[in-house]
Amino acid sequence: MPHTSNTDFTIPILSGRGCPFKCTFCYRMDEGFRPRSNQSIIEEIELLKKDYGITYIAFGDELLMSSVERTTSLCEDFIKAHLNIKWSCCGRLNFAKSELLQLMKRAGCVFVNYGIEAFDNQVLQNMKKCLTIDMIVAGIEATLKAGISPGYNIIFGNIGDNKETLNKGVEFLLKYDDVSQLRTIRPVTPYPGSELYYYAIEKGLMKDCEDFYENKHVNSDLLAVNFTELSDDEFHRCLLEANSKLIKNNFDKRCLATIKQAEKLYLGKDVNFRGFRDV
């Protein structure tokens, strides 16, 4: 997980299930959001700390930041309980305001994984994301300013996507990459049960669930159903070019960061150094 150290012990837990939003590419087995109580979450974390020495919680919810009110309440109770633990979660950029993010930071949050999905207003509207590019930029900048690393999820191939919208996403990722994770852009997948799945069947792009699993969905990083005007080969070449830029940018920055580690080790005699390797 991002921002773990050699001495951290990490475990995933759930603070709730479901999501109140209805993005077209996302499937829903059950409606709504079902949160656990703050007290039950705190009791579980306290047990994990006491019995197993856990120092980092990776919340596996689809969306811990389901509302400003819920996130505020949870963070305030974390602080009151003196949990003194690092944690990460999935969040929404329309809730990513400075005051809330600063509270999350005080409560131990070090990483928020955001579903950005596209950096084009029309594509965002087509997928019912309830976001705009202005909201995305404001939320990411507020997250970085609060000292929390953002996770960037962008998918390509939604209705309205083209080379231009893909390049917008690449430029955004290059500008705001803080090197906490290597992120690449993946093709959108119309999972059975999603609005996009039924759209694909309606348009004759896919027959049924069997066709999806037997013929279309062979790998999550390859095109399952093409909703763009690009050919399949053009689509994959566009992703190759985009992700080549992102991979090179990330490794160049990581190289510089590792060299700075070496300078701190040899010139600053850093006795806490534990080797040139990922933890």
C-alpha positions as CSV (number, residue, x, y, z in Angstrom):
1,M,0.0,0.0,0.0
2,P,1.1,3.6,-0.5
3,H,3.1,5.1,2.3
4,T,3.9,1.9,4.2
5,S,7.3,1.5,5.8
6,N,9.4,-1.5,6.5
7,T,7.9,-1.7,10.0
8,D,4.2,-1.5,9.0
9,F,1.8,-4.4,9.2
10,T,-1.2,-3.9,6.9
11,I,-4.7,-5.5,6.8
12,P,-7.8,-4.7,4.7
13,I,-11.2,-4.2,6.5
14,L,-14.6,-3.0,5.4
15,S,-16.4,0.0,6.9
16,G,-19.5,-0.6,4.7
17,R,-20.8,-2.0,1.5
18,G,-22.3,-0.5,-1.6
19,C,-22.3,2.9,-3.2
20,P,-25.0,5.6,-3.6
21,F,-23.8,6.6,-7.1
22,K,-24.9,5.0,-10.4
23,C,-22.0,5.2,-12.9
24,T,-22.9,3.5,-16.1
25,F,-19.9,1.2,-16.1
26,C,-20.5,-0.2,-12.6
27,Y,-22.6,-3.2,-11.8
28,R,-24.9,-3.3,-8.7
29,M,-25.9,-6.5,-6.9
30,D,-27.7,-4.5,-4.2
31,E,-29.0,-1.0,-4.1
32,G,-27.8,1.7,-1.7
33,F,-25.0,2.0,0.8
34,R,-24.9,0.0,4.0
35,P,-22.4,1.4,6.5
36,R,-21.1,-0.2,9.7
37,S,-21.3,1.8,12.9
38,N,-18.3,3.9,13.8
39,Q,-17.9,2.0,17.1
40,S,-17.8,-1.4,15.5
41,I,-15.1,-0.2,13.1
42,I,-13.0,1.3,15.9
43,E,-13.4,-1.9,18.1
44,E,-12.1,-4.0,15.2
45,I,-9.1,-1.7,14.6
46,E,-8.3,-1.7,18.3
47,L,-8.4,-5.5,18.4
48,L,-6.2,-5.8,15.3
49,K,-3.7,-3.4,16.9
50,K,-3.7,-5.1,20.3
51,D,-3.6,-8.8,19.1
52,Y,-1.7,-8.6,15.8
53,G,0.3,-5.4,15.8
54,I,-1.5,-3.9,12.8
55,T,-0.3,-0.4,12.0
56,Y,-2.0,0.3,8.6
57,I,-5.7,-0.3,7.6
58,A,-6.5,-0.5,3.9
59,F,-10.3,0.1,3.8
60,G,-11.6,-2.1,1.0
61,D,-15.0,-0.4,0.7
62,E,-16.2,0.7,-2.8
63,L,-16.6,4.1,-1.2
64,L,-15.7,5.0,2.4
65,M,-16.3,8.7,1.5
66,S,-20.0,8.1,0.8
67,S,-20.8,11.6,2.2
68,V,-19.1,14.5,3.9
69,E,-21.2,13.9,7.1
70,R,-20.3,10.2,7.3
71,T,-16.6,10.7,6.7
72,T,-16.5,13.6,9.2
73,S,-18.2,11.5,11.9
74,L,-15.8,8.6,11.3
75,C,-12.7,10.7,11.4
76,E,-13.7,12.6,14.5
77,D,-14.3,9.3,16.3
78,F,-11.0,7.9,15.1
79,I,-9.3,10.9,16.7
80,K,-11.3,10.7,19.9
81,A,-10.3,7.0,20.2
82,H,-6.6,7.8,19.8
83,L,-6.2,5.0,17.2
84,N,-2.8,6.4,16.0
85,I,-3.0,4.3,12.9
86,K,-2.4,4.9,9.2
87,W,-5.2,4.1,6.7
88,S,-6.2,4.4,3.1
89,C,-9.7,4.3,1.4
90,C,-11.7,5.0,-1.7
91,G,-13.2,8.5,-2.1
92,R,-15.2,10.8,-4.2
93,L,-13.8,14.0,-5.6
94,N,-17.0,16.0,-5.2
95,F,-16.5,15.5,-1.4
96,A,-12.8,16.2,-1.5
97,K,-12.8,19.6,0.2
98,S,-9.9,21.1,2.2
99,E,-11.6,21.0,5.6
100,L,-12.6,17.4,5.3
101,L,-9.3,16.3,3.9
102,Q,-7.3,18.0,6.7
103,L,-9.6,16.2,9.2
104,M,-8.9,12.9,7.4
105,K,-5.2,13.6,7.6
106,R,-5.4,14.2,11.3
107,A,-7.3,10.9,11.7
108,G,-4.5,9.0,10.0
109,C,-5.4,8.9,6.3
110,V,-2.4,8.8,4.0
111,F,-4.0,7.7,0.7
112,V,-7.4,8.2,-1.1
113,N,-8.1,6.2,-4.2
114,Y,-10.3,8.3,-6.5
115,G,-12.5,7.2,-9.4
116,I,-11.7,9.9,-11.9
117,E,-12.5,7.8,-15.0
118,A,-12.2,10.6,-17.6
119,F,-10.9,14.1,-18.0
120,D,-13.6,15.3,-20.4
121,N,-16.9,16.9,-19.3
122,Q,-19.0,15.3,-22.0
123,V,-17.6,11.8,-21.3
124,L,-18.1,12.3,-17.6
125,Q,-21.7,13.2,-18.3
126,N,-22.2,10.2,-20.5
127,M,-21.1,7.9,-17.8
128,K,-23.2,9.6,-15.1
129,K,-20.1,10.2,-13.0
130,C,-21.6,13.3,-11.3
131,L,-18.2,15.1,-11.7
132,T,-16.7,17.8,-13.8
133,I,-13.0,18.4,-14.7
134,D,-13.1,21.5,-12.5
135,M,-14.2,19.4,-9.5
136,I,-11.5,16.8,-10.3
137,V,-8.7,19.4,-10.4
138,A,-9.9,21.1,-7.2
139,G,-10.3,17.9,-5.3
140,I,-6.9,16.5,-6.3
141,E,-5.1,19.8,-5.5
142,A,-6.9,19.9,-2.1
143,T,-5.9,16.3,-1.4
144,L,-2.2,16.9,-2.2
145,K,-2.2,20.1,-0.2
146,A,-3.6,18.2,2.9
147,G,-0.6,15.9,2.7
148,I,-2.6,12.9,1.4
149,S,-1.6,11.0,-1.8
150,P,-4.4,10.6,-4.4
151,G,-4.9,7.4,-6.3
152,Y,-5.8,8.1,-10.0
153,N,-8.2,5.8,-11.8
154,I,-8.9,6.7,-15.4
155,I,-10.5,4.3,-18.0
156,F,-10.7,4.7,-21.7
157,G,-13.3,3.7,-24.3
158,N,-16.5,5.1,-22.8
159,I,-19.2,6.6,-25.0
160,G,-17.7,9.8,-26.4
161,D,-14.1,8.8,-25.8
162,N,-11.4,9.4,-28.6
163,K,-7.7,10.1,-28.9
164,E,-8.2,13.7,-27.7
165,T,-10.1,12.7,-24.5
166,L,-7.4,10.1,-23.8
167,N,-4.6,12.6,-24.2
168,K,-6.4,15.0,-21.8
169,G,-6.3,12.2,-19.2
170,V,-2.6,11.5,-19.8
171,E,-1.7,15.2,-19.4
172,F,-3.7,15.4,-16.2
173,L,-1.9,12.3,-14.8
174,L,1.5,13.6,-15.7
175,K,0.9,16.9,-14.1
176,Y,-0.3,15.5,-10.7
177,D,1.6,12.3,-10.3
178,D,3.2,12.2,-6.8
179,V,4.8,8.8,-7.5
180,S,3.0,7.1,-4.6
181,Q,1.8,4.5,-7.1
182,L,2.3,3.5,-10.8
183,R,-1.0,4.2,-12.5
184,T,-1.9,3.3,-16.1
185,I,-5.1,3.8,-18.1
186,R,-7.2,0.7,-18.7
187,P,-10.1,0.1,-21.1
188,V,-13.7,0.4,-19.8
189,T,-15.4,-3.0,-19.3
190,P,-19.2,-3.4,-19.5
191,Y,-19.6,-5.9,-16.7
192,P,-22.9,-7.8,-16.6
193,G,-25.5,-5.9,-14.6
194,S,-24.1,-2.5,-15.5
195,E,-26.0,0.1,-17.7
196,L,-23.1,-0.1,-20.2
197,Y,-23.6,-3.9,-20.5
198,Y,-27.2,-3.5,-21.5
199,Y,-26.3,-0.7,-23.9
200,A,-23.8,-3.0,-25.6
201,I,-26.4,-5.7,-26.1
202,E,-28.9,-3.1,-27.4
203,K,-26.4,-1.9,-30.0
204,G,-25.5,-5.4,-31.1
205,L,-21.9,-5.1,-29.7
206,M,-22.4,-8.2,-27.5
207,K,-25.0,-11.0,-27.4
208,D,-25.3,-11.9,-23.7
209,C,-23.5,-12.8,-20.5
210,E,-22.0,-16.0,-22.0
211,D,-20.6,-14.0,-24.9
212,F,-19.1,-11.5,-22.4
213,Y,-17.3,-14.1,-20.3
214,E,-16.4,-16.6,-23.1
215,N,-15.4,-14.2,-25.9
216,K,-15.1,-10.6,-24.8
217,H,-13.6,-10.3,-21.4
218,V,-10.3,-12.1,-21.9
219,N,-8.1,-9.6,-19.9
220,S,-9.0,-6.5,-17.9
221,D,-6.2,-4.5,-19.7
222,L,-7.5,-5.5,-23.2
223,L,-10.6,-4.2,-25.0
224,A,-13.8,-6.2,-24.3
225,V,-16.3,-4.1,-26.2
226,N,-15.4,-1.1,-28.4
227,F,-17.7,1.9,-27.8
228,T,-15.5,4.3,-29.7
229,E,-15.1,5.1,-33.4
230,L,-11.5,3.7,-33.4
231,S,-10.7,0.3,-34.7
232,D,-9.7,-2.3,-32.1
233,D,-6.1,-2.1,-33.2
234,E,-6.1,1.7,-33.1
235,F,-7.6,1.6,-29.7
236,H,-4.9,-0.6,-28.3
237,R,-2.2,1.5,-30.0
238,C,-3.6,4.6,-28.3
239,L,-3.4,2.9,-25.0
240,L,0.2,1.7,-25.6
241,E,1.3,5.3,-26.4
242,A,-0.6,6.8,-23.4
243,N,0.7,4.2,-20.9
244,S,4.2,4.4,-22.3
245,K,4.3,8.1,-21.3
246,L,2.9,7.3,-17.8
247,I,5.2,4.4,-17.1
248,K,8.3,6.4,-18.2
249,N,7.3,9.4,-16.2
250,N,6.7,7.3,-13.1
251,F,10.0,5.5,-13.4
252,D,12.0,8.7,-14.1
253,K,10.6,10.2,-10.9
254,R,11.2,7.1,-8.9
255,C,14.8,7.0,-10.1
256,L,15.3,10.6,-8.9
257,A,13.7,9.7,-5.6
258,T,15.9,6.7,-5.2
259,I,19.1,8.7,-5.9
260,K,18.0,11.2,-3.2
261,Q,17.7,8.2,-0.8
262,A,21.3,7.3,-1.7
263,E,22.5,10.8,-1.1
264,K,20.7,10.8,2.3
265,L,22.3,7.5,3.1
266,Y,25.9,8.2,2.1
267,L,26.2,11.9,2.6
268,G,23.8,12.2,5.6
269,K,24.8,8.9,7.2
270,D,21.2,7.8,7.5
271,V,21.3,4.8,9.9
272,N,17.6,4.1,9.3
273,F,18.1,3.1,5.6
274,R,17.0,-0.4,4.9
275,G,18.0,-1.1,1.3
276,F,17.1,-0.1,-2.3
277,R,13.9,-2.1,-2.6
278,D,10.2,-1.6,-2.4
279,V,8.6,-2.5,0.9
